[in-house]
Amino acid sequence: MSVAMFSLSSLPALNAAWKMVPMGFSTGNVILAQRAEIVMLATGSKEVDEILDGGIETGSVTEVFGESKTGKTQLCHTLCVTCQSLSIGKGSGWVVESSPQKVVQTLHLSALVH
C-alpha cells in the first residue's frame, strides 16, 4: 500500500486560501476572549431568539432554509438592518447576503429601516 503525498505549492488555490486564513494554535484564554466579542443579533421574534439561545451569532455563517413563503427573506433583511444599527455601537455593520434570487428586493429593506 502506498500513500500519495503532495505539497501546498502543488495546489495554487489551496495555497492562496491557506495564506489568507490565519490558521494555527490558540489557547483557551484567547478563544474565550474572542467569544466575548461576539454580538447576538435579535431576529425580531422573542420565540425564535429563545430557540437560537439569544439570536443569530455574528462572525459566523448562518444558513437559513425552509419552505417557500415562510419568512426567510424577511428574517435576512431584518438581520441586515439590525447589523447596520449595531455598527453605531458594538459590531462592524458588515453583512453578506447570498440568495438564489437574481434581484435582492431593496424595497423591503427600505421599509424595514424606516
C-alpha positions as CSV (number, residue, x, y, z in Angstrom):
1,M,0.0,0.0,0.0
2,S,1.3,3.4,-0.9
3,V,0.2,6.9,0.1
4,A,0.4,9.7,-2.4
5,M,2.0,12.8,-0.9
6,F,1.5,16.4,-2.2
7,S,2.6,19.8,-1.1
8,L,0.6,23.0,-0.8
9,S,2.8,24.5,-3.5
10,S,1.4,22.0,-6.0
11,L,-2.2,23.3,-5.3
12,P,-2.2,27.1,-6.1
13,A,-5.8,27.7,-5.0
14,L,-5.4,25.8,-1.7
15,N,-2.0,27.6,-1.1
16,A,-3.6,31.0,-1.7
17,A,-6.5,30.1,0.7
18,W,-4.1,28.9,3.3
19,K,-2.2,32.2,3.3
20,M,-5.5,34.2,3.5
21,V,-6.9,32.3,6.5
22,P,-4.9,32.6,9.7
23,M,-4.6,29.0,10.9
24,G,-2.7,27.9,13.9
25,F,-2.9,27.2,17.6
26,S,-4.8,29.4,20.0
27,T,-5.0,29.0,23.8
28,G,-8.3,28.6,25.5
29,N,-8.0,32.1,27.0
30,V,-7.6,33.6,23.5
31,I,-10.7,31.8,22.3
32,L,-12.6,32.8,25.4
33,A,-11.6,36.5,24.7
34,Q,-12.7,36.2,21.1
35,R,-16.0,34.7,22.1
36,A,-16.6,37.6,24.5
37,E,-16.6,39.9,21.4
38,I,-19.5,38.1,19.7
39,V,-22.7,40.1,19.3
40,M,-26.0,38.3,19.2
41,L,-28.4,39.8,16.6
42,A,-32.1,39.8,17.5
43,T,-34.3,38.2,14.9
44,G,-37.3,40.3,15.8
45,S,-39.1,37.3,17.3
46,K,-38.7,36.6,21.0
47,E,-39.6,33.0,20.4
48,V,-37.0,32.5,17.6
49,D,-34.4,34.3,19.7
50,E,-35.1,31.9,22.6
51,I,-34.8,28.9,20.3
52,L,-31.4,30.3,19.0
53,D,-30.2,31.0,22.5
54,G,-30.3,34.7,22.1
55,G,-30.4,35.3,18.4
56,I,-28.0,34.9,15.4
57,E,-24.3,34.9,16.3
58,T,-22.1,37.5,14.5
59,G,-18.8,36.4,13.0
60,S,-20.2,33.2,11.7
61,V,-22.0,31.8,8.7
62,T,-25.7,31.0,9.3
63,E,-27.8,29.1,6.7
64,V,-31.5,29.8,6.6
65,F,-33.7,27.4,4.7
66,G,-37.3,26.3,4.6
67,E,-40.4,26.2,2.5
68,S,-41.4,29.0,0.2
69,K,-43.1,32.0,1.8
70,T,-42.1,31.2,5.4
71,G,-40.2,34.4,6.1
72,K,-36.6,33.5,5.3
73,T,-36.0,36.7,3.2
74,Q,-37.8,38.9,5.8
75,L,-35.6,37.4,8.5
76,C,-32.4,38.0,6.5
77,H,-33.4,41.6,5.7
78,T,-34.3,42.2,9.4
79,L,-30.8,40.9,10.4
80,C,-29.2,43.2,7.8
81,V,-30.9,46.2,9.3
82,T,-30.1,45.1,12.8
83,C,-26.5,44.6,12.0
84,Q,-26.2,48.1,10.4
85,S,-27.8,49.6,13.5
86,L,-25.3,47.8,15.7
87,S,-22.4,49.3,13.8
88,I,-23.0,52.5,15.7
89,G,-22.1,50.7,18.9
90,K,-20.6,47.3,19.1
91,G,-20.1,45.5,15.8
92,S,-18.7,46.2,12.3
93,G,-22.0,46.6,10.4
94,W,-20.8,44.3,7.6
95,V,-23.4,41.9,6.1
96,V,-23.1,39.4,3.2
97,E,-26.4,38.0,1.9
98,S,-26.4,35.3,-0.7
99,S,-29.6,34.5,-2.4
100,P,-30.6,32.2,-5.3
101,Q,-32.9,35.0,-6.5
102,K,-31.4,37.2,-9.1
103,V,-32.5,40.5,-7.6
104,V,-32.5,41.4,-3.9
105,Q,-35.7,43.3,-3.0
106,T,-34.3,46.7,-1.9
107,L,-37.8,47.9,-1.3
108,H,-38.2,45.5,1.6
109,L,-35.0,46.8,3.1
110,S,-36.0,50.5,2.9
111,A,-39.3,49.7,4.6
112,L,-37.5,48.0,7.5
113,V,-35.2,50.9,8.0
114,H,-38.0,53.5,8.3
